Amino acid sequence: MTENKIREDAEQVILHTYNRYPLVLDRGEGVYLYDMEGKKYLDFAAGIAVQALGYHYPGYDEALKGQIDKLMHISNLYYSQPMEEAARRVIRASGMSKVFFTNSGTEAIEGALKAARRYSYNQYGENRYEIIAMNHSFHGRSMGALAVTGNEKYQIPFRPLVEGVRFADYNNLESVKAQINEKTCAIILETVQGEGGIYPAEPAFLEGVRKLCDERDLLLILDEIQCGMGRTGEMFAWQGYGVKPDIMTCAKALGCGVPVGAFVLNEKAAANSLAPGDHGTTYGGNPFVCAAVAAVLDIFEKDAIVEHVREISAYLEKRLDELKEKYSCIAGRRGKGLMQGLVIQGRPVGEIVLKSLEEGLIVITAGSDVLRMVPPLVIEREHVDELIEKLSRALAD
Ligand SMILES: *Cc1c(COP(=O)(O)O)cnc(C)c1O
């Protein structure tokens, strides 16, 4: 079948909730993707920050194939060794206490919100349930996650959403304080805002929020779904701030391509929130996805992926800053590690993305005016150079 036919046929049968780019992607190798006609693309999107190890990283496919041959799924009524191993590795990497595996990021958020409310209910009874979330945040599309997503465009057609959410401004401690009252039970935020436009938390803000939470026994939920798993040069972005969450959410790169997420609790939250019967999932944490999580974390450790991010991102930042000096349509750069955004002025960012695709470079957008780069963590200098070369051509006309 030709690419055109596939695109047309897909539009007949797939619900139109995405305006897709015209690519029909067929296979991947390393940090490159190929369409059906064999055109090669340097991938600086990584399936939206999922493919942290790129495509066919040594050892990853083998671990998954081995698990397929043994056992895919058993339900959460029983134990499995892959689940134990995956959870143990997440605990070791985070220094937290307990894991609940989900099938997606949005489900990890739902679980985190339920755990926070359950904690508060156990300690303080029925009337302490409010959650403070941030403007311009993104936490997912299910009703609870949408309720804490600070973007009216996503929310309005689906109201009423989950009740008891108040919004504050990110990186503005006073505005968070102003939303706290006797009903507040938790504060949720992304350690680095992703979809909203690549905004890292300021250290004083994150420290201040942690302090507010400690003073009032509010649970701090840090959403690490996009910024976690090594992307910022720390295994989890909060580790670079010295501020610990009570609950953290993971997904995207956690399984590097298999659908898996998790909410991870510290000892206090784990011991005093969800109990048997409070929460569940049929698929969540099945042996297949957990074999992937275990393999990913094993590779991260063995091959020092996080250390590599620190090295290569310094070079990426330098090259992007040079690019910014050359092109007046770049108003600024924001980001941490391999989560970078260029703020575009005077022309639509979508146009630059399309031009990049023509040049054989995959980049995406964030917010209304940010060109977002979230490449596989295994890129090398030569790939950064190739990015700059292709992006320069896309920006030139
Ligand atoms: C992608 C994302 C989500 C939602 O994850 P899904 O797997 O798409 O449900 C939640 N929070 C953040 C920060 C994300 O980037």
The ligand as an SDF file (V2000), in Angstrom:
LIG
                    3D

 15 15  0  0  0  0  0  0  0  0999 V2000
    2.0770   12.8500   28.6790 C   0  0  0  0  0  0  0  0  0  0  0  0
    1.8470   13.3680   30.0290 C   0  0  0  0  0  0  0  0  0  0  0  0
    0.7840   12.8960   30.8220 C   0  0  0  0  0  0  0  0  0  0  0  0
   -0.2480   11.9260   30.3210 C   0  0  0  0  0  0  0  0  0  0  0  0
    0.2930   10.6910   29.9690 O   0  0  0  0  0  0  0  0  0  0  0  0
   -0.5380    9.6920   29.0250 P   0  0  0  0  0  0  0  0  0  0  0  0
    0.2870    8.4460   28.9990 O   0  0  0  0  0  0  0  0  0  0  0  0
   -0.6620   10.3640   27.6860 O   0  0  0  0  0  0  0  0  0  0  0  0
   -1.8650    9.4900   29.6500 O   0  0  0  0  0  0  0  0  0  0  0  0
    0.6940   13.3800   32.1200 C   0  0  0  0  0  0  0  0  0  0  0  0
    1.5760   14.2700   32.6020 N   0  0  0  0  0  0  0  0  0  0  0  0
    2.5960   14.7330   31.8730 C   0  0  0  0  0  0  0  0  0  0  0  0
    3.5540   15.7030   32.4730 C   0  0  0  0  0  0  0  0  0  0  0  0
    2.7570   14.3140   30.5570 C   0  0  0  0  0  0  0  0  0  0  0  0
    3.7580   14.8140   29.8110 O   0  0  0  0  0  0  0  0  0  0  0  0
  1  2  1  0
  2  3  1  0
  2 14  2  0
  3  4  1  0
  3 10  2  0
  4  5  1  0
  5  6  1  0
  6  7  2  0
  6  8  1  0
  6  9  1  0
 10 11  1  0
 11 12  2  0
 12 13  1  0
 12 14  1  0
 14 15  1  0
M  END
$$$$
